[in-house]
Amino acid sequence: MDFNRDLIVRKITLQRDKIESFDKYPFNIEVIKSFNELKFDSQVTFLVGENGVGKSTFIEALAVALGMPAEGGTNNFRYETKNTTSELSDYLIVSLYNKAKTKFFLRAESFYNFCSEVDNIRATCYYGGSLHECSHGESFIQLIQNRFSDHGLYILDEPEAALSAQRQLSLLCLIDQLVKDGSQFIIATHSPILISYRDGKILDLNNNFKEIKYEQTDIYTLYKMYLDNPDAMQHRLFDTYD
């Protein structure tokens, strides 16, 4: 597959010379402290890493740098429930190959706020109805089915948070079709199902955005270890001092 033809985001660069100090948040986060530049050559890029490593901070900053609201939505949304956005976006330069037909930031953490804003501005017709009238997981799928289109740029922060395993497979199908239609995805996730996507690239933030194979991820290793023998794993977890 020719990824470069349809890529939208080409490169992200941190303006290190403009940062006064790397001793304060968010620049004191290890993965940010050592960050310089990230180049893209895949239409689907997964950002993985342990809680607190900086995935959400980084992906939020990318979305904001591209003009999207920190709590989720398109560039046309202008709302804010509470300002918790870091300064990182002010120091990122996002270089593009192509102009996106549409852009969307889907953030599981603040998705309720986004759904409320859709109702407030009476935009439910663009989302297949009020998202609040669906279950959490169904509202995610309904949004993607109704709002995501070809040649779009989609930044997702832990979309699996609301989705069953079956719905994660449904999301994979939607992602694949949108990729075939020229869209690009950048996804922060802990899901072993999502990162298995055959045409995706996985970047490990535990190791400074190092590209790794699916079977090398902590996500895959831990899930496989547990599911292969849950009794043995629980013995190790619960019965250490027996």
C-alpha positions in Angstrom: 0.0 0.0 0.0 1.3 3.5 -0.9 1.0 5.3 2.4 2.8 8.5 1.4 0.3 9.4 -1.3 -2.5 9.9 1.3 -0.5 11.1 4.3 -1.7 14.3 5.9 0.7 14.8 8.8 4.3 14.5 7.7 6.3 15.6 10.7 6.0 17.0 14.2 8.8 19.1 15.5 9.4 20.5 19.0 10.8 24.1 19.1 13.3 23.2 21.8 15.1 26.5 21.6 12.0 28.5 22.6 11.4 26.5 25.8 12.7 28.3 28.8 13.0 25.3 31.1 12.6 21.6 30.9 12.1 21.4 34.7 8.4 22.3 34.6 5.3 20.5 33.3 4.8 19.4 30.6 8.4 19.7 29.4 9.7 17.7 32.4 7.9 14.6 31.2 10.7 12.3 30.1 9.4 11.5 26.7 8.9 15.3 26.0 12.2 16.2 27.6 14.0 14.1 25.0 11.6 14.8 22.1 12.9 16.5 19.0 11.1 15.4 15.9 8.7 12.7 14.8 8.2 11.7 11.1 5.2 9.8 9.8 5.2 7.3 7.0 2.0 5.3 7.9 -1.6 6.2 7.6 -2.2 4.6 11.0 0.2 5.3 13.9 -0.3 3.9 17.4 1.2 5.6 20.4 1.6 3.1 23.3 3.2 3.3 26.7 2.5 3.0 30.4 0.1 5.3 32.3 1.7 8.7 33.0 4.3 8.3 30.2 2.8 11.3 28.3 0.6 9.8 25.6 -2.5 11.9 26.3 -0.4 15.1 26.9 1.3 14.6 23.5 -1.8 13.7 21.5 -3.8 16.6 23.1 -1.0 19.0 22.2 -1.0 17.7 18.6 -4.8 18.2 18.3 -4.7 21.7 19.7 -1.8 22.6 17.5 -4.0 21.6 14.6 -6.8 23.9 15.7 -9.0 21.3 17.4 -10.5 21.7 20.9 -8.7 20.0 23.8 -11.9 18.2 24.8 -12.6 16.8 21.4 -14.4 17.8 18.2 -13.6 19.4 14.9 -11.9 22.8 14.2 -15.4 24.3 14.2 -16.0 23.6 17.8 -15.3 26.3 20.3 -16.1 25.2 23.9 -14.2 24.5 27.1 -15.5 22.9 30.3 -12.2 23.4 32.2 -8.9 24.5 30.9 -6.4 21.8 31.8 -4.4 22.0 28.5 -0.7 22.1 28.7 1.6 24.6 27.0 3.1 21.9 24.7 0.9 22.8 21.7 2.5 26.3 21.6 5.9 24.7 20.9 4.9 22.2 18.3 5.3 22.7 14.5 3.1 20.3 12.5 4.3 19.8 8.9 1.7 18.5 6.4 1.8 16.6 3.1 -1.8 17.2 2.2 -4.8 19.2 3.4 -7.3 17.2 5.4 -10.9 17.2 4.1 -11.9 17.0 7.7 -10.2 16.8 11.1 -11.5 15.3 14.4 -10.1 14.8 17.9 -11.9 12.0 19.7 -11.0 11.9 23.4 -12.5 9.3 25.6 -11.8 11.2 28.8 -14.0 14.2 27.9 -16.4 12.6 25.4 -19.4 13.3 27.6 -18.5 17.0 27.4 -18.3 16.8 23.6 -21.7 15.1 23.4 -23.3 17.8 25.5 -21.8 20.5 23.2 -23.3 18.7 20.2 -26.7 19.0 21.9 -26.1 22.6 22.9 -25.3 23.8 19.4 -28.1 21.7 17.9 -25.8 19.8 15.6 -27.2 16.3 16.3 -28.3 15.9 12.7 -24.6 15.6 11.7 -24.0 12.8 14.3 -27.0 10.5 13.6 -29.0 12.0 16.5 -28.1 12.9 20.1 -25.1 10.9 21.2 -26.3 11.1 24.8 -29.2 8.8 23.8 -26.8 6.0 23.0 -24.7 3.9 25.3 -21.2 5.1 25.7 -19.7 2.6 23.3 -22.5 2.9 20.7 -22.1 6.7 20.7 -18.4 6.3 19.8 -19.3 4.1 16.8 -22.3 6.3 15.8 -20.0 9.4 15.8 -17.4 7.7 13.6 -19.9 6.3 11.2 -21.7 9.6 10.7 -18.8 12.2 11.1 -15.6 10.5 9.8 -15.2 10.6 6.0 -12.5 10.1 3.3 -9.2 12.0 3.3 -9.6 13.0 7.0 -7.2 13.3 9.8 -8.4 11.6 13.0 -6.6 11.8 16.3 -8.0 9.4 18.9 -7.1 9.2 22.6 -7.9 5.8 24.1 -11.0 5.1 22.0 -11.2 1.5 23.4 -12.3 3.0 26.8 -15.9 2.7 25.9 -15.8 -0.3 23.5 -16.3 -4.0 24.1 -13.9 -6.4 22.3 -16.5 -6.9 19.6 -16.9 -3.1 19.1 -13.1 -2.7 18.9 -13.2 -5.1 16.0 -15.9 -2.9 14.5 -13.7 0.1 15.0 -10.9 -1.7 13.2 -13.1 -2.3 10.2 -14.1 1.4 10.1 -10.5 2.5 10.4 -9.5 0.2 7.6 -12.2 1.5 5.2 -11.3 5.1 6.0 -7.6 4.4 5.4 -8.5 2.9 2.0 -10.4 6.2 1.4 -7.3 8.2 2.1 -7.6 9.1 5.8 -4.8 9.2 8.4 -5.1 8.1 12.1 -2.9 8.9 15.1 -4.1 6.8 18.1 -3.0 6.6 21.7 -4.2 3.3 23.1 -3.8 0.4 25.5 -5.8 -2.0 23.3 -4.2 -5.2 22.1 -6.9 -5.5 19.5 -6.4 -2.0 17.9 -2.6 -2.1 17.8 -2.8 -5.4 15.9 -4.0 -3.6 12.8 -1.9 -5.0 10.0 -1.0 -1.7 8.3 -0.3 0.3 11.4 2.9 1.4 12.9 3.5 1.2 16.7 5.6 3.8 18.5 6.6 3.1 22.1 6.7 6.2 24.3 8.3 4.2 27.1 11.3 4.1 24.7 11.3 7.6 23.2 8.9 6.9 20.3 10.8 3.8 19.2 9.1 1.8 16.5 8.3 -1.8 17.7 6.5 -4.8 16.4 3.1 -5.9 17.8 4.6 -8.9 19.6 7.2 -6.7 21.3 4.7 -4.4 23.0 4.1 -4.6 26.7 0.4 -4.7 25.9 0.7 -7.9 23.8 3.1 -9.6 26.2 1.0 -8.9 29.3 -2.3 -9.8 27.8 -0.9 -13.0 26.3 0.8 -14.0 29.5 -2.4 -13.5 31.5 -4.9 -15.1 29.0 -2.7 -18.1 28.4 -2.7 -18.9 32.1 -4.9 -16.7 34.3 -4.7 -19.1 37.3 -0.9 -18.9 37.4 -0.9 -15.1 37.0 -3.4 -14.7 39.8 -1.2 -17.0 42.0 1.7 -14.7 41.3 -0.4 -11.6 42.0 -2.3 -12.7 45.1 -0.4 -15.5 46.8 3.1 -14.2 46.9 3.4 -14.5 50.7 1.7 -17.9 51.1 
